[in-house]
Amino acid sequence: MLVIGVGNALRHDDGVGLEAVRRMRSLLCAAGGAGERRAGPADGGVAIETREHEGDPLGLLESWDGARAVVLLDAIHGASPPGSVHRFDASSTPLPADLAGSSSTHAVGVAEAIELARALGRLPRTLVVYGVVGARFDAGGGLSEEVRAALGQLAETVLSEAGGLASQPHGEAR
């Protein structure tokens, strides 16, 4: 089970995916782990691994290579108020069209990378995307107050879902 925080820490709210993964690691460490949680069968369970991805979204295909279940965390533009969290199951259907190129400074955004992976047969069996509506995407560091306020609940929600996905038998994650 892999959780990937996507973003650019030098573009305000675009760094929310990175910050959410850092918050998750803190929660896991506070629970007695070393940044990973064990869940699942009595044979020791399955680790929840966390990664940060700040590069070209096409690099996600390498980051999730071999993972059967992945949760991505990223900033999005949206009509909802800043700090709103949206969950998308990208396992079998594309992300909504209005998210294509949502907050990426690259020619290819996360939505396009997912669709390329789908076309190439390199999509994880289960792929869930959590998008946080950002307020600021200009150059600079730090999250807006609205986005920062969403971090705690986002981290806990994703940890819960990741734990559930990790505890499913190998062939059932979907």
Protein Blocks (a to p, Z undefined) as FASTA:
>chain_A
ZZddeddfklojlmmmmmmmmmmmmmmmmnopahiacedjfnnpaaddddddfbdfklmm
mmmgoiabdcdddddddfbdehiacdddfklpccdfklgoklpcbfbdfklmmmmmmmno
pacfbdcddddddfbfcecedidfklmmmmmmmmmmmmmmmmmmmmpcfklgZZ
